[in-house]
Amino acid sequence: MEASRRSFLSGAAAVAATFASGGAFAQDTLDVVGDVLKSSRRGNWDDTFDARASQNGKVASHLPIFSPQTVSYVEAAIGQYQNIVGAGGWPVVPATKKLKLGVVDPDVEALRKRLMVSGDLSPNAGISPAFDTYVDAAVKRFQARHGLPADGVMGQYSFKAMNVSAQVRLGQLETNLVRLRSMGGFLGQRYVMVNIPAAQIEAVENDRVVSRHTAIVGKIDRQTPILNSKINEIIVNPYWNAPESIVRKDIIPLMRKNPQYLAENSIRILGPDGTEIDPTTIDWNTEDAAKFRFRQDPGKINAMASVKINFPNPHATYMHDTPSQGLFNKLMRFDSSGCVRVQNVRDLVTWLLRDTPGWDRQTFEQTIKSGVSTPVAISDPVPVYFTYISAWSTGEGVVHFRDDIYARDGVDELQITSSL
């Protein structure tokens, strides 16, 4: 494996050095690549790294982001990217037109070179203007590593991610290595990790990811907080109590437009003593309503749908289901008011309740159907970590990057979505 790593460093640096020169020709590039492949230090590159790069596979992994192996892989990736930067980085791919399978265009040559330097495309694929199946597989691999839909089509988000410089990506890895090392202790036999920039959740058991869940996390102006806690309660068919911020920013303006909004959404206004208040007695042209409690009844249109996952924290943050399942198909899943919506949440809850007597999947589903709000205390609370990891590695040659959505990495170039 060490021979494989060394060969990648030599190969990537050689390819990058060749592409960094404006006068480099395709044949010169192939000559350099050929020399690398013939090198006595090549080891088993063609059997491991090269195979992965050519087959658009092996990007997914059961390795948790929080693991000693991930730290080691990131350290190795930093070495790789230092070599790439030292050799001149990778070429910019012109973002002037959509590139996809079947296209023949001079810009595909730059795309091929870029994908070779980052290890997504085998140097054996050569340099040509044809967007063939090799390039298609390499683009899909690149997209998967960057949290983009792996459709093989070079659109604005793919171009933007691809043209972040190697120097900036190196810095992103170094920044996140510090974060990963800070979580290097024992996190629990079972735990849940919410990675905010990836908008993804890992359920981990015995140092292995048993399930991943797509998430919806907080908007830029309503950010999901960093926190550590323990999941101690599941509420089946929860009531939803609207936070004051949502009452002010969302509900009051909606009531001004549509006085029937509360009734249509099964939301009741409760006074300090718990008595229900008639919405028609409130002046909606003011913000007086914000002093009352707004509670939505359980049901299919409830903001938390079937289930709420509770854990103590000072931010009043929780995880939950959602009636708007289509949101999970969005590319940019930064759309909540700070809490975290979970796709396939019933699978996660079944796993969380596994050791709680009397709460198997069948009982859980039957309780949902009953429509009755039912709190369930978890017998053995499960640790949960809300974290911010925008770059990591899950294996040799597999480096993941995500948009720095909350601008915590300190480089404007990494705030990709906000610039489009």
C-alpha positions as CSV (number, residue, x, y, z in Angstrom):
1,M,0.0,0.0,0.0
2,E,2.9,2.4,0.7
3,A,4.2,1.7,-2.7
4,S,0.8,2.6,-4.1
5,R,0.8,5.9,-2.2
6,R,4.3,6.8,-3.4
7,S,3.4,6.0,-7.0
8,F,0.3,8.2,-6.8
9,L,2.4,11.1,-5.4
10,S,4.9,10.7,-8.2
11,G,2.2,10.3,-10.9
12,A,0.1,13.2,-9.7
13,A,3.0,15.5,-9.3
14,A,4.4,14.6,-12.7
15,V,1.1,15.1,-14.5
16,A,0.5,18.4,-12.6
17,A,3.9,19.7,-13.5
18,T,3.3,18.9,-17.2
19,F,-0.2,20.5,-17.2
20,A,1.1,23.6,-15.3
21,S,3.1,24.5,-18.4
22,G,1.1,26.5,-20.9
23,G,3.1,25.0,-23.8
24,A,2.5,21.4,-22.8
25,F,1.2,19.2,-25.7
26,A,-1.0,16.1,-25.5
27,Q,1.9,13.9,-26.7
28,D,4.2,15.3,-24.0
29,T,1.6,14.6,-21.4
30,L,1.3,11.0,-22.6
31,D,5.1,10.6,-22.6
32,V,5.3,11.8,-18.9
33,V,2.4,9.5,-17.9
34,G,4.1,6.6,-19.7
35,D,7.3,7.2,-17.9
36,V,5.4,7.2,-14.6
37,L,3.7,3.9,-15.5
38,K,7.0,2.3,-16.4
39,S,8.7,3.5,-13.2
40,S,10.3,0.8,-11.0
41,R,8.5,2.5,-8.0
42,R,5.1,2.0,-9.6
43,G,4.2,-0.9,-7.3
44,N,0.7,-2.1,-7.7
45,W,-0.8,1.2,-8.8
46,D,-2.6,-0.2,-11.8
47,D,-4.2,-2.8,-9.5
48,T,-5.5,-0.5,-6.8
49,F,-5.6,3.3,-7.2
50,D,-5.7,3.2,-11.0
51,A,-8.5,0.6,-10.9
52,R,-10.6,2.8,-8.6
53,A,-10.0,5.9,-10.7
54,S,-11.1,4.1,-13.9
55,Q,-14.2,2.4,-12.6
56,N,-16.0,5.3,-10.8
57,G,-16.4,3.2,-7.8
58,K,-15.2,2.7,-4.2
59,V,-16.1,6.3,-3.2
60,A,-18.7,5.1,-0.7
61,S,-17.3,3.6,2.5
62,H,-18.5,2.1,5.8
63,L,-15.6,4.0,7.5
64,P,-16.9,6.6,9.9
65,I,-15.8,10.2,9.4
66,F,-14.8,10.2,13.1
67,S,-12.2,7.4,13.1
68,P,-8.4,7.0,13.5
69,Q,-8.2,5.6,10.0
70,T,-9.9,8.8,8.6
71,V,-7.3,10.9,10.3
72,S,-4.5,8.8,8.8
73,Y,-6.1,9.0,5.3
74,V,-6.4,12.8,5.6
75,E,-2.8,13.1,6.6
76,A,-1.8,11.0,3.6
77,A,-4.1,13.2,1.4
78,I,-2.4,16.3,2.7
79,G,0.9,14.8,1.5
80,Q,-0.6,14.1,-1.9
81,Y,-2.0,17.6,-2.3
82,Q,1.3,19.2,-1.2
83,N,2.9,17.3,-4.1
84,I,0.2,18.4,-6.5
85,V,0.5,22.0,-5.4
86,G,4.3,21.8,-5.6
87,A,4.0,20.6,-9.1
88,G,1.8,23.5,-10.2
89,G,-1.7,22.4,-9.2
90,W,-4.3,21.4,-11.8
91,P,-5.5,23.3,-14.9
92,V,-8.7,25.4,-14.9
93,V,-11.5,23.8,-16.9
94,P,-13.4,26.5,-19.0
95,A,-16.9,26.8,-17.6
96,T,-18.4,28.1,-20.9
97,K,-20.6,25.2,-22.0
98,K,-22.2,22.0,-20.7
99,L,-20.0,19.0,-21.1
100,K,-21.4,15.5,-21.1
101,L,-21.1,12.0,-22.6
102,G,-20.9,12.2,-26.4
103,V,-19.6,15.8,-26.6
104,V,-16.5,16.4,-28.7
105,D,-14.9,19.7,-27.7
106,P,-11.4,21.1,-27.1
107,D,-12.5,21.9,-23.5
108,V,-12.7,18.2,-22.8
109,E,-8.9,18.0,-23.0
110,A,-8.6,20.4,-20.1
111,L,-11.2,18.4,-18.3
112,R,-9.3,15.2,-18.8
113,K,-6.1,16.8,-17.5
114,R,-7.8,18.1,-14.4
115,L,-9.4,14.7,-13.6
116,M,-6.0,12.9,-14.1
117,V,-4.2,15.2,-11.6
118,S,-6.9,14.6,-8.9
119,G,-6.8,10.9,-9.5
120,D,-10.3,10.6,-10.9
121,L,-9.2,9.6,-14.4
122,S,-6.5,7.1,-15.3
123,P,-3.6,8.5,-17.2
124,N,-4.1,5.5,-19.5
125,A,-7.3,7.3,-20.8
126,G,-5.1,9.7,-22.8
127,I,-5.8,13.2,-23.9
128,S,-8.5,13.9,-26.5
129,P,-11.4,16.2,-27.1
130,A,-13.9,13.3,-26.7
131,F,-16.1,13.1,-23.7
132,D,-16.2,9.3,-23.7
133,T,-17.3,6.7,-21.1
134,Y,-13.9,7.0,-19.3
135,V,-14.4,10.7,-18.8
136,D,-18.1,10.1,-17.9
137,A,-17.0,7.6,-15.1
138,A,-14.3,10.0,-13.9
139,V,-16.7,13.0,-13.7
140,K,-19.2,10.9,-11.8
141,R,-16.5,9.9,-9.3
142,F,-15.5,13.5,-8.9
143,Q,-19.1,14.5,-8.3
144,A,-19.6,11.8,-5.7
145,R,-16.5,13.0,-3.9
146,H,-17.9,16.5,-3.8
147,G,-21.4,15.7,-2.7
148,L,-22.9,16.5,-6.1
149,P,-25.4,14.5,-8.1
150,A,-23.3,11.9,-9.9
151,D,-24.9,12.4,-13.3
152,G,-21.7,12.8,-15.4
153,V,-22.8,16.2,-16.6
154,M,-20.5,19.2,-16.1
155,G,-22.8,22.0,-15.0
156,Q,-22.3,25.2,-13.0
157,Y,-21.8,23.5,-9.6
158,S,-19.4,20.8,-11.0
159,F,-17.4,23.5,-12.8
160,K,-17.2,25.6,-9.7
161,A,-16.1,22.8,-7.4
162,M,-13.6,21.5,-10.0
163,N,-12.0,25.0,-10.4
164,V,-11.3,25.5,-6.7
165,S,-7.5,25.6,-6.7
166,A,-5.3,22.7,-5.4
167,Q,-3.8,25.2,-2.9
168,V,-7.2,26.0,-1.4
169,R,-8.2,22.4,-1.3
170,L,-4.9,21.6,0.6
171,G,-5.8,24.3,3.1
172,Q,-9.3,22.9,3.5
173,L,-7.8,19.5,4.3
174,E,-5.4,21.0,6.9
175,T,-8.2,22.9,8.5
176,N,-10.4,19.9,8.8
177,L,-7.6,17.6,10.0
178,V,-7.5,19.8,13.2
179,R,-11.3,19.2,13.6
180,L,-11.0,15.5,13.1
181,R,-8.1,15.1,15.6
182,S,-10.2,17.0,18.2
183,M,-12.7,14.1,18.0
184,G,-10.2,11.4,18.3
185,G,-11.3,10.0,21.6
186,F,-13.8,7.2,22.3
187,L,-17.2,8.5,21.1
188,G,-19.3,5.5,22.1
189,Q,-20.0,2.0,21.0
190,R,-23.0,3.4,19.2
191,Y,-23.4,7.1,18.2
192,V,-24.9,9.4,15.7
193,M,-22.9,12.1,13.8
194,V,-24.5,15.0,11.9
195,N,-22.1,16.5,9.5
196,I,-23.5,20.0,8.7
197,P,-21.7,20.9,5.5
198,A,-22.4,17.5,4.0
199,A,-26.0,17.6,5.2
200,Q,-25.6,14.0,6.1
201,I,-26.0,11.8,9.1
202,E,-24.0,8.7,10.1
203,A,-25.3,6.0,12.5
204,V,-22.1,4.3,13.8
205,E,-21.8,1.0,15.7
206,N,-18.5,-0.8,16.5
207,D,-16.5,1.7,14.4
208,R,-18.6,1.0,11.3
209,V,-21.3,3.1,9.6
210,V,-24.4,1.0,9.7
211,S,-26.6,3.6,7.9
212,R,-26.3,7.0,6.4
213,H,-29.1,9.5,6.1
214,T,-29.6,12.5,3.9
215,A,-30.4,15.6,6.1
216,I,-31.8,19.0,5.8
217,V,-29.8,21.5,8.0
218,G,-30.0,25.1,8.9
219,K,-30.1,28.0,6.5
220,I,-27.1,30.4,6.4
221,D,-29.0,32.9,8.6
222,R,-30.5,30.2,10.9
223,Q,-27.5,27.9,11.3
224,T,-27.5,24.4,12.9
225,P,-25.3,24.6,16.0
226,I,-22.2,22.5,16.8
227,L,-23.1,20.4,19.8
228,N,-22.4,17.1,21.7
229,S,-25.2,15.4,23.6
230,K,-27.1,12.1,24.1
231,I,-30.3,11.1,22.4
232,N,-32.5,10.3,25.3
233,E,-36.1,10.5,24.0
234,I,-38.2,9.7,20.9
235,I,-41.6,11.3,20.6
236,V,-43.9,9.5,18.2
237,N,-46.5,11.7,16.6
238,P,-45.1,14.8,18.2
239,Y,-46.8,18.2,18.8
240,W,-44.8,20.9,17.1
241,N,-44.2,24.1,19.2
242,A,-43.1,26.9,16.9
243,P,-40.0,28.8,18.1
244,E,-40.5,32.5,18.6
245,S,-38.2,33.2,15.7
246,I,-40.4,31.3,13.4
247,V,-43.5,32.9,14.8
248,R,-42.0,36.4,14.0
249,K,-40.3,35.6,10.7
250,D,-42.8,33.2,9.2
251,I,-46.2,32.7,10.9
252,I,-47.1,36.3,11.5
253,P,-46.4,37.4,7.9
254,L,-48.3,34.4,6.6
255,M,-51.3,35.2,8.8
256,R,-51.3,38.7,7.4
257,K,-51.6,37.2,3.9
258,N,-54.0,34.4,4.8
259,P,-56.0,34.6,8.0
260,Q,-56.9,30.9,7.6
261,Y,-53.3,29.8,7.7
262,L,-53.4,28.5,11.3
263,A,-56.6,26.6,10.8
264,E,-55.4,25.1,7.5
265,N,-52.3,23.8,9.2
266,S,-53.8,22.6,12.5
267,I,-51.9,25.2,14.6
268,R,-53.4,26.4,17.8
269,I,-52.5,29.4,19.9
270,L,-52.1,28.8,23.6
271,G,-51.9,31.3,26.4
272,P,-49.7,31.2,29.5
273,D,-52.2,29.0,31.3
274,G,-52.6,26.6,28.3
275,T,-56.0,27.8,27.2
276,E,-56.6,28.2,23.5
277,I,-56.8,31.7,22.1
278,D,-59.0,32.6,19.1
279,P,-56.7,34.0,16.3
280,T,-59.3,36.6,15.4
281,T,-58.7,38.3,18.7
282,I,-55.1,39.1,17.8
283,D,-53.9,42.1,15.9
284,W,-51.7,40.5,13.2
285,N,-50.4,43.9,12.1
286,T,-48.3,43.9,15.2
287,E,-46.1,41.3,16.7
288,D,-48.2,40.7,19.8
289,A,-48.7,37.1,18.8
290,A,-45.1,36.3,19.5
291,K,-45.8,36.3,23.2
292,F,-48.1,33.3,22.8
293,R,-47.3,29.6,22.2
294,F,-48.1,28.2,18.7
295,R,-48.6,24.4,18.8
296,Q,-49.3,22.2,15.8
297,D,-51.3,19.0,16.3
298,P,-49.9,15.6,15.4
299,G,-50.6,14.4,11.9
300,K,-49.3,14.1,8.4
301,I,-49.0,17.9,7.9
302,N,-47.2,18.4,11.2
303,A,-43.8,20.0,10.7
304,M,-42.1,17.0,12.3
305,A,-44.4,14.5,10.7
306,S,-44.2,11.1,12.4
307,V,-41.3,11.5,14.9
308,K,-39.0,13.8,16.9
309,I,-35.6,12.8,18.3
310,N,-34.7,14.7,21.5
311,F,-31.4,15.3,23.2
312,P,-30.6,17.9,25.9
313,N,-28.9,21.1,24.5
314,P,-29.0,24.8,25.1
315,H,-30.1,25.6,21.5
316,A,-33.5,23.9,21.6
317,T,-32.3,21.9,18.6
318,Y,-33.6,18.4,17.7
319,M,-33.9,16.0,14.8
320,H,-37.2,15.0,13.1
321,D,-39.2,13.7,10.2
322,T,-40.7,16.0,7.7
323,P,-43.9,16.0,5.5
324,S,-41.8,17.6,2.7
325,Q,-39.8,14.5,1.6
326,G,-39.0,16.2,-1.8
327,L,-36.5,18.5,0.0
328,F,-34.1,15.6,0.4
329,N,-33.7,15.5,-3.4
330,K,-32.4,19.1,-3.5
331,L,-28.7,19.7,-4.2
332,M,-28.5,22.4,-1.5
333,R,-30.1,21.0,1.6
334,F,-29.6,24.1,3.8
335,D,-33.2,24.9,4.4
336,S,-34.3,24.5,8.0
337,S,-34.4,26.9,10.9
338,G,-31.6,25.1,12.7
339,C,-33.1,21.7,13.5
340,V,-32.2,18.7,11.4
341,R,-34.7,16.8,9.2
342,V,-33.8,13.2,8.6
343,Q,-34.5,11.1,5.5
344,N,-35.6,7.5,6.3
345,V,-35.9,8.6,9.9
346,R,-37.9,5.5,10.8
347,D,-34.9,3.3,10.1
348,L,-32.8,5.5,12.3
349,V,-35.3,5.6,15.1
350,T,-35.7,1.8,15.0
351,W,-31.9,1.5,15.5
352,L,-32.0,4.0,18.3
353,L,-34.8,2.1,20.1
354,R,-33.3,-1.3,19.5
355,D,-32.3,-1.8,23.2
356,T,-35.5,-0.2,24.6
357,P,-37.8,-3.0,25.7
358,G,-41.2,-3.1,23.9
359,W,-40.2,-0.9,21.0
360,D,-39.6,-3.0,17.9
361,R,-40.3,-1.8,14.4
362,Q,-43.8,-3.2,14.4
363,T,-44.8,-1.4,17.6
364,F,-43.2,1.8,16.4
365,E,-45.2,1.7,13.1
366,Q,-48.4,0.9,14.9
367,T,-48.0,3.8,17.3
368,I,-47.5,6.1,14.3
369,K,-50.7,4.9,12.8
370,S,-52.6,5.5,16.1
371,G,-51.9,9.3,15.7
372,V,-51.5,9.6,19.5
373,S,-48.5,11.6,20.7
374,T,-46.3,9.1,22.6
375,P,-43.0,9.9,24.3
376,V,-40.5,7.1,24.6
377,A,-37.5,7.2,26.9
378,I,-34.4,5.5,25.4
379,S,-33.1,2.9,27.8
380,D,-29.5,3.5,26.9
381,P,-29.1,7.1,25.6
382,V,-27.0,7.3,22.4
383,P,-24.3,9.9,22.0
384,V,-25.0,12.5,19.2
385,Y,-22.4,14.9,17.7
386,F,-23.3,17.8,15.5
387,T,-20.1,18.7,13.7
388,Y,-18.6,20.7,10.8
389,I,-16.3,18.6,8.6
390,S,-16.0,20.0,5.0
391,A,-13.1,17.8,3.9
392,W,-12.1,14.3,4.8
393,S,-10.8,11.0,3.3
394,T,-12.2,7.5,3.6
395,G,-9.5,5.7,1.7
396,E,-6.4,5.8,-0.4
397,G,-7.1,8.2,-3.2
398,V,-10.6,9.0,-2.1
399,V,-10.8,12.6,-0.8
400,H,-14.2,14.2,-0.1
401,F,-14.9,18.0,-0.2
402,R,-18.0,19.9,0.6
403,D,-19.2,23.5,0.3
404,D,-18.1,25.7,3.3
405,I,-21.8,26.7,3.7
406,Y,-21.3,28.6,7.0
407,A,-18.0,30.2,6.0
408,R,-16.1,28.5,8.8
409,D,-13.1,27.5,6.7
410,G,-12.1,31.1,6.1
411,V,-11.8,31.1,2.3
412,D,-14.3,32.8,0.1
413,E,-13.6,30.4,-2.7
414,L,-15.1,27.5,-0.7
415,Q,-18.5,29.2,-0.4
416,I,-19.5,27.8,-3.7
417,T,-23.3,27.8,-3.5
418,S,-23.5,31.4,-2.1
419,S,-21.5,32.6,-5.1
420,L,-23.9,31.1,-7.8
